[in-house]
Amino acid sequence: MTSLANIVKSLLICIIVAATMLVNVEDNLMARMGFINNYLLLALAVMFITLLSTGINTFVTAVIILFSMNANMPAGFGLNLGLDRDIYALGMVILLMTSFAWTVFTRRNSPAHGSADAYAHADDGQLSVVAGS
């Protein structure tokens, strides 16, 4: 059941991020970086954002989607909220990268993922650090 929920969450994230990127194709984040009307790079960026945001918290994913919407809207939209669109883009990238790094490092060092040399369970149920070889 959780794999079906992850697939649905990934599909919804992909659709929402694609919609926010396609709203303003001539002046979105990709166009400001120099990739004007390149739909292949746009699709790759959407897939990349989707892959980075699948394993993270739903609240953080919602904030990333809101930042993506504000970063890809016309210039006046973000200024009505008091910030430039590039600030929203920076916030989106920072949230994506830190959440992805947190997910990678916590899964890599958890006992469930085969990292027995990093952690070991003590007899009393407490998690204790064991010196690696």
PyMOL commands that set and color helices and strands:
alter all, ss='L'
color gray80, all
select helices_A, chain A and resi 2-22+25-27+29-32+39-53+58-72+75-80+85-108+111-113
alter helices_A, ss='H'
color red, helices_A
select strands_A, chain A and resi 119-121+127-129
alter strands_A, ss='S'
color yellow, strands_A
deselect
rebuild
show_as cartoon
